[in-house]
Amino acid sequence: MTRYIFITGGVVSSLGKGLASAALGALLQARGYTVRLRKLDPYLNVDPGTMSPIQHGEVFVTDDGAETDLDLGHYERFTGVPATKLDNITTGRIYQNIIAKERRGDYLGGTVQVIPHVTDAIKDFVLAGNDGVDFVLCEIGGTVGDIEGLPFFEAIRQLGNELPRGTACYIHLTLLPYIPSAGEMKTKPTQHSVKELRSIGIQPDILMCRCDRPIPPDEKRKIGLFCNVRESAVIQAMDVDTIYDVPNAYHKEGLDREVLDVFGLDASTAPVLTAWEEIVHTVREPEGEVTIAIVGKYTELQDAYKSLTEALIHGGIANKVRVNLKWLEAQIFEEEDAVSYLEDVQGILVPGGFGERGAEGKISAANFARVHGVPYFGICFGMQMAVIEALRNLAGITDATSTEFRHADKPAVGLMTEWMQANELVQRKEGGDLGGTMRLGAYNARLKEGTKIAEIYGSCDISERHRHRYEVNMAYRAELEASGMVVSGVSPDGLLPETVEIPDHPWYIGVQFHPELKSKPLDPHPLFKSFIEAAIAQSRLV
């Protein structure tokens, strides 16, 4: 029997519902249960693919090519369960589907309304494809009281009545602010948030209270009394120094025990959390440290690179070192010398991005890494900028550029117009829609035998997730390889470049895909593990 856990939030946004959901999923797995996690987003965008990373954070891409909320990255990292396009839905997607049905006449002339049509669509999404799964955790984005979230709250309220008795649990995440001038932790915001939730028909079974200090016993009793939950179900969710301690912290507070109790399940056997404890120990007591420069264009919001930063941390865990991140806005290198910013780092990473802003700065960072022998990792756009740098400064093609920036008769990087996906030809046109039109999802690649990247993977056949609409022009392959940069990986048909590297450099690799999307703390990605290992070697040379 599948059981459903609905996680809602109150008081303010950004309290960490995604992490709480992921950590609870990991705890249930540690008790031997299977889990699936889903995210319901109330915004009107069809998906986050066209949203600014500065506004929304990173776009997480699944194997099947869905552009999703970054919380799905947390779900995968903590549980190891691959997310799919069925695990994230938005108001925009729901309305798009409903309007398409209405236009076809599927409603037989009936009036289309929020209730029941929108709420039914939400319920269908929650319930679909859960055969054989013990627990489905559904996180509802936004904050209770937001007008755009009302259909979602109504849908999960209805599910509480429609599902078999004892198969639904509601968890509400709130904030307990500490007021220094009063010297008190205030429970009133939590009380009002629960009142708002109850006013739309949902009584939470468990409260998770975010706080920066322990909750006094009297305050816990007060919260339970005023919010109509058992005192033991008021879970203290304190800040921790590493997100990978969240499963341990929540277990100590009894979250998993309370959840199982709601369903009438035995909680007497403790979960096996040894692996998480070992990770936390490595993070807190590293054997050394390295500094990696991230030269990007969305550095004012680090959530824009969430999977990337976590993958670097995973690389550090694999090598038992702390990875310090030095965030650098790419544009500064267009105005100042890169040396003063990069001379103290042991590795340089240039991540993905879109548009011309900051491109020349990323090219300068790639040049610095190549000339000074600093380990360089170029991901997607970062690979393309490394190729342009090599063509300009090694092959002597000084006008090498990308058509993403300006017209070129023979661009070094150009717009992809067609590619193969599952034995079908996919075609795109310049000037078409931006949403969902990139090369998205998992694609196979063939690595060249004897190359560094093939050695790192331990295989010549790999599959990685992509998100791009421009590619390196293979017409320049001869010039690149004659100048010292090898195209070390291509698509199975040999037409699309996937990886490049410089063999006589300590570590200089560019990849067109996004390996960070598949890295996990319990299973670090081999490229990040190797990159941090090279950074350690670099630190010993200084």
N, C-alpha and C positions, 0 to 999 in steps of 0.2 A: 504494500500500500504506500502510495506517495503522500508525503506530508508537506505542507506549505508554510513557509515562514515569511512574513511581510515586514520589511524594515522601513520605517518612516522616520522623518526628522522634524525637529521643531526648534523654535527660538531664533536661530540663525542658520545660514547655510555654511557649508565647508566644515562641518563638525566631524566628518570622517565616516559617513554611512558606508561608503564603499569599502574602506578598510575593515570596518566592523563586520560587514557581511562576509568579506573574504576570510577574516580570522575565524569567524564562527563556522564557516565552511570547512576550514582546516581542522578545527576542533572536532567537528562531527566525523570527518574522515579519520582522525586519530582514534576515534571510538569504533571504527570499522564500518561506518555508513557511507553510502554513495551520495554525492551531492551534485546539484546543478544550480548555477547562479544566473540571475537575469536582472536587467536594469530597465525601468520604465521612466522615460524622460518626458517631462511635460512641455518642452519647448516646441514651437511650430516648424522648425527646420525638419526636413525629411530625415536627415542624419547630420552629424557634425562635420561632414567632409568639406563643406564650403565655409565653415566658421573659422574666424581668426584664432590661431593658437594662443594669442595673447588674451583673448576673451574667454575661451573655453578650455584651454589646455590641449594636450596632444590628442590626436585622433588615433585610436587603437584599431588595428586592422586584423581581421580574423583570417584563418586559412581559406575560407570560402569567399573572401573578398568583400566583407562588410566593413564599412567605416563606422566605428562605434565610439561610445563614451570611454574615457580613460579608465573608468572604474572596472571595465572588463579586463584590463591589464592586471589590476590588483587581484581579480578573481583567479585568473590563470596562474599568476605567480604564487599565490598561496595554496591553491588546490591542485594545480597541474592539469585541470580539466580544460581542454581546448574550447574556447568560446566559438559560437557560430552566429550567423546572421539572425537566428531565431532567439538570440539572447539579449537583444537590445531593440527597443522600439520607442518611437517618439510620437507625440501628438500629430506632427506633420505626416508621418508615415500612415498613421491610422486614418486621418482625414483624407489623405490621398487615395487610400484603398476604398474607403466608403464612398467618396465622390465618384470614383471610377465605376463602382457597382451601380450607383444611382443613375449615372449616364447610360449604362447598358440596360437599365430597366429591371435590374435584379430585385428591386423592392416592390415591383408590381404596382406602382402608382402610389404606394404608401408614403406618408410623411416621414422624412428622415430626421431623427432627433438624437440628442446626446444620450438620453435614456429612452430606449434600450440599445440603440445601434452602436454608439461609441463605447459604452460600457461593455456591451457584449463582445465587441472586437478586442477590448483589453483583456477580458476574461479568456477569450479563445487563445490569445497570445500566451497568457500565463499557463494555461493548461495543456498546450500542445507539446507533443514529443517528449513526455516525461515517463514513458514506460520503463520500469525497472530501476527508477531512481528513488532512493529513500527520502531525500529531502530536496525540495526546490526552494531556494532563497530568492525572494524578489525584493529588490531595493527600489523604492519610489523616490525619484529625484525631486529636488526642491524642498520646500518647507511647508508644513501643514498651515493652512490659511491662505496660501497662494491661490489666486483664482484659477490659474491654468492647471493646477493640480487636482481640482475637484473631481473631474471624471475618473481619475485614477483611484482616488480615495473611495469614491462611490463603488467602483468596480471591485476593489478588494473587500469592501464592506459586504457587498452582495455575496462574494465568494465565501465569506465566513459563515453565511447561512446555507449556501448551496452545497458546500463540500461535506462529506460525511463527518458526523460529530467527532471531535477530537483530532482532526487532521489539519487545523489551521492555528497559527500562533502569530500574534502581533507584537513586534518589538518597536519601541519608540525611543529615539536617540535625542537627548536634550542637552542643554548647557546649564551648569551650576556656576554662575560667575561669583568671584570673590571680590568684595568691595573693600579696598584697603582703608578708606577713610572711616568705614564703619567697623572694620575688623571682623566682617562676617561673610559667610557663604550664603548667597540668596537662593531660596527655592521657588520664589514667586514666578520667575519666567517658566520654570518647568511645570508648575501648577497650571498656568494659563495655557501652555502648549497642550497639555493633556486635556484641559477643558475644551479647547478648540477641536481636538481629535474626537472627543466623546460627543461633541455637538453634532458631528456628522455620522455618528453611529458606531464608532470604533472604540472599544475599550482595550487599551494595551494590556498584554499579559506580563510584559517585562519592560522595565525602564532602564536604559543605559545612560548614565549621567556623566557627561564629559566635564572634567574638572582638573585643576592644576595642583590640587592638594587633597588629602584624604577627607572623606565625608564624615563629619561627626555622627556618632550613633543616634543622637537626638534628631538630627536633620534627616537621617535615613528613615527613621520612624515617621517623622512628619510628612515626608514625601509619600511614603506608602499609604498613610492615612488619608491625605488630601487627594491623592491620585487614584485611590481605589485599587492598589496593587499590594501584594504581600511584601513585607519588609525585605525578605530574602531575595525578592525579584527586583529590588532596586540595586542595580549593578554599578559599582564605581568604575568609571572608565577614565582613569588618570592618564595624563601625558606620559609617554615613555621616550627613552633616548634613541631607540631604533624601532621602526615599524615591525621588525621581525620578532619583537618581544610581545607584540599584541596578543597572539594566541596564548602565550604563557600567562600574561597578565589577566586576560579575561577568564582563563580557566581558574586561576587562583581566586578570582572574585565570584566564581560559581555560575558563569553565564551558561556554559554547556549543560550543567546539571539542571538549571532552571528550565532550559528549553526542553530537555528530555522529560522533565516533570510535567510540563504543560501537555505533552503527548501521552503521558502515562507510561513512559518507557523507563527501564531500569538504568540507573546511572551509577551503580555501585562500583563498576570496574573503571578505573582511571584511564584516561586516554594516554597513548604513547606519544610523548612530546620530546623525546630525546634529540631528534634531529634539529628541532627548533631551538632547544637549549644550547646545542653545540654551535649553531649559527650565531646566537646572541653572544656566547662566550668569545667567539672569534672576532666579532664586531667590537666588543668592549675591551678585549685584550689582544690587539694585533701584534704581530712580530716585527712590524715596520710600517712605513707609510710612503706613499708616492703622491705626487701632485699632477693632475691631468687638466690641461686647459681645454675647455669647450668653447670653440669659437663659433657663435651662432648669431641669429638675428632676432630671436624672441627671448633673450636672456632675462628681460624684466619679469617674466613669469616662468619660473622654472618648471611648473607643471606642463609647459609646452614640450618638455623633454623628459617626461616622467619615466617612461620605460627605459630610456637611455641612461639616466642617472642610476636607476636601480640595477641595470645590467652592469654598469661599471662597479657598483658596490658588490655585485655577485662575483665579478672578476677578482675583486679584492678578497672576498671571502675564500674563494678557491685557492688564493695564494697566501692567505693568512696575513694580509696587510690592510691598513686603512687607506682608502682612496679619498684624497682631498680634491675637491673640484674648484677650479678657478674659472669663473664665468667671465667671458670676454665678448663684448659686442663687436661683431665683425667690422663695423664701419670705422672703428678707431684705427684700424690698420690702413685705411685709405687716407688718413690724415697724419699718422705718426708711424715711426719705425717699430716693427714688430719685436725687435730684439729686447727692448726694455720690458715688454710684457711676457715674453716667452722664454727668456734665458734661465728662469728658475723652475721650469716644469720638466717632468720626465716623460710626458706624452702629450700629443695634441690630437684632439678629435674634432672634426668638422662634420656636423650632423646634417640631416635633410633640411630642406627649406624651399621656398618658392619666390621667384621674382629677382630683379636685378639688385635691389638694395642689399648692400653688404657683400656682394659677390666678389668684388676685387679684394676686399679684406680677407675673405676665405682663401682666395688664390695666394695672397701674401703669406697666410699661415701655412699653406701647403708648401710654398717655396722655402719658408724658414725650416720646416721639418726636414725637407729633402736635403737642403744645403748643409744643415748642422747635424744631421744624423740622429734627429729626435724621432722616436716612434710616432708614426702618423696613422690615424684611422679615419678614412673618409667614408661616410655613409650616404648613399643616394646622391644628393646634391654635392656632398663632400667629395665623392668619387669624381663627379663631373668636373669640379673645380680643380682637382688634382691633375686630371687629364689635360685641361686647358693650360695649366701651369707648365706641365711637361712639354706640351706642344710649343708653347711660346719660348721657353727658356732652354730646352734641350734640343728640340727639333728645328728651332729657328722659324717657326710659323708665328710671327709676332702678332698677327691679327686674329688668332684663334679665339673663337667666341661661341656663344650659344644663341640660338634663335629665340630663346626665352627672353633675351635682352634686346636683340636687334636683328635685322635681316643680315644674312650672310649667304653668299653663293655656295660655299662649301663649309657649313658649320661644323665645329668640333662636337657640338651637342645640338641635337635637333628634336623636333616634335615627333613623337611616335604616331604613325598613322594606321598601322595594322600589326597584329601579332596573333599568335596561336594560343587558344585557351581551350583545353579539353578537346583537342582535335577539331576545333572550330575557329574560323578566321574572325577576329574582332577588328573592326575598323572605326577610326575616329577622324573627325574633320576639324580643322582649325576654325575657331569661332563658334564651336558647338557648346552645349551645356557644360558647366564645370563639375557639377555634382555627379559622383559615381562614374566618371568617364575615364579615370586613370587605369593603368595596369595595376589591378588590385588583387591581393590575396597570394596564396602559395603557388609558386612556380618552381619547376625543376631546373637545375643547372648542372653543367658538366665541367668539372675542374680539370685543368691540365696536369698530367702526372709529373711529379718531380717539383712542383711549385710549393712555395711556403704555405699557401692557403690549403692546398690538398693535404699537406702534412698536418696542418692544424686540425682539419676536420677528420683526418684518418680515413678519408674516402674521396673518390672523384665524383660521386653522384650525391647531390644535396637537394634539399627543398627549403626555400625560404620565402618569407612574405614580402610583397612589393607594394609600393604606393608612389607611382611616378608617371608623368606623361612625356618626359623628355629622356633621350638616351644618347650615349656616346656614339659618334659616327664611326662605324667599322671601316669606312674608307680610309681612315687614318691609322689603321692598325700597323701597317708596315712602318710608317714614320715613327710611331710610338715605340715599337719594339727595336727599331734601329737605334733609337736614342736612349734605350735602357729601361723603358717601362713595358712590362709584359702584360698582355691580355690573358689572364690566367684562368678565366672562367667564362663560359658562354652558355646560351640557351641550348637545349638539346638539338635544335635544328641548325645551330651554329650562326644564327643571324643576329642575335642580340648579345651585346657584351654584358657580363654579370660581375666580373671582378678584374681588378688590375693590381699589379704589385711591382716593386723595384727590387730585383733579386740581390743587388749588392748594397742594399741599405739594411740597417739593423732590423727594422720592422716598418714597412711602408705598404699599406694595403688599402685599396678602395673597393667598396661593394655597392652595387646598384640596389640591393635589397635592404631590408631593415632587420638585422639579426637581433636587435634589442627586444623585439616583440616576442621572441621565443625563449628568452633567458629567464631563469627562475633561481631563487636562492638555494633550493635543494638540487638544482641541475643547471649550474652556470653555463652560458653559451661558450663554446670553445674559442671563438674569436675574441671575446672579452677576456677570457682567462689568459689567452696567449698575449694579448695586448698589454695587460697589467704585468704579466711576467717580463715582457720586454721593457716596460717602464721601470721595473725593479732593477733589471740589469743596467739600464741607463743611469739610475740613481747611484749605482756603485762606480760608475765611470767618472762622476763629477768630483 
